[in-house]
Amino acid sequence: MLDHDDLARRLRNLRTGGKQVIVTNGCFDLLHVGHVRYLAAAAQEADELIVAINDDESVRRLKGSGRPILPAADRAELLAALRFVDYVVIFPEPTVGPLLEAIRPDVHCKGTDYTLDSVPEREVVRGYGGRIAIVGDPKDHSTRDLLARIAESPR
């Protein structure tokens, strides 16, 4: 888990060594199989996978009251434990666009609920010459559905 300055330093070293960098992002608020499949597929797109996660306040704005379930530090620790995740960074902005602009990854990955033309950060990525990849299995899993199943289960 890195802050933005540490991440920038690491990226300079990686690029000097000829490595290509991937960034993917999300809330990752209850890690589930869809997340794991998505991140594993993203890791195949280049050499080093950086997962950018929304901070707690931006998750609340995006997902509503009662979210996130897990605080950002816990979500980051869970993601960092996955063997194919190289770095995790937490971002406070409403979108990952400013982080992408700052670190300019070679590849920006999004899930199959997007198309190349619907990725919100597409103009940022295209503007610096990066590539967008749509990865993962069909969007058959969601934290919202998982929470609903938990709420409906008998106690």
TAVEN-V348489 format. One line per field, one symbol per residue. burial: # if it has 24 or more other ideal C-beta (glycine too) atoms within 12 Angstrom, else .. A space follows every 50 residues. Layout:
BEGIN
burial->???
END
This chain:
BEGIN
burial->##....#..##..#.....#############.##########.##.### ######.##..#....###..#..##.###.#.########.#.###.## ..#########..#....#.##.##....#######.....##....... .....
END
